[in-house]
Amino acid sequence: MNYTYIVECSDGSLYTGWTNDLEKRILAHNSGKGAKYTKTRLPVRLVYYEEFLTKEEAMSREYRIKRLTRQEKIKLIKQLSV
């Protein structure tokens, strides 16, 4: 399974990514081995995710979510939160 996810960083900012192992990726973020963006904003908290059969679908969804405004992301999170 592949996932597109949003985490909330300690400073309140949102980070969107994709992975094929959601639990491992969140652990990586929180150990400082995730994305460069999250390294200085630890800890992160998973607030949203979607499942996809293929990597391409997850990556495509990640791209679309990253183009949303912060308010649109918050609305998405509230609709289908973890």
N, C-alpha and C positions, 0 to 999 in steps of 0.2 A: 504494500500500500504506500502511496505517496501523499504528502500533506502540504497544504499551504497554511501558514499560521501567522498569528499576530501575538507579540508579547508586549507587555507594558513594562517599561524600564523604570528604575527607581526615581528618575526625574520626571516621570509622568509621560514621557514621549513613547511613541509606538514604533515598533520595528516589525516589518513583514518579511517573511522568508518562506522557503520550501525545504522539505527533507523527506527521506524515505524511512526515518526512524525518529519519530517525534520526541519520545522520552529522552533518547540519547542526545538529541539536538538541544533540548532545553537544559539538560545537564551541562553540555558543552558551553552554552551561553553563560550559565551561572558559574562555571569554573574559569571563565575568562578566555576560553578557547573557541568561542563562537565568532560572531561577526565583529569586525573592528568597531562598528558603531556601538555595540552593546558592552564592550569591554570596560568602558569608563562609566557605565550607567547601571551597574549591578546593584542588587539582584534584579533579574527579570521574572515576570510572572506570565504564564500562558493565559491569554484572555479569549482566544478564538482559534478555531482550526476547521479545515474542510478536508475530506478524504477524496483521493482520486486514484484511478487505476494505473495511470501512466505518469511518468516524470514530466512529460510535455504538458499534460493538462495542469499539473500542479504549478509548473513554471509560468504557464500562460495566466493562470489565476493570480499568481503572485504579482505579475506585471500589472494586471488590471487593478488589483487592490492598491499597489504602490502609487497609482495615478489618481486615486481618490483623495479628497481633502480630508483633513483630520476629522471634521464633523461627520463626513460620510463614513469614515472608518468606525467612529464611535457608534453611529447608528447601526452599522453592520454587526458590531460586537454585541450591542444590546439585543438585536434580533435573534442571534444564534450563539450566545455566549457559552463557554465551556461549562 
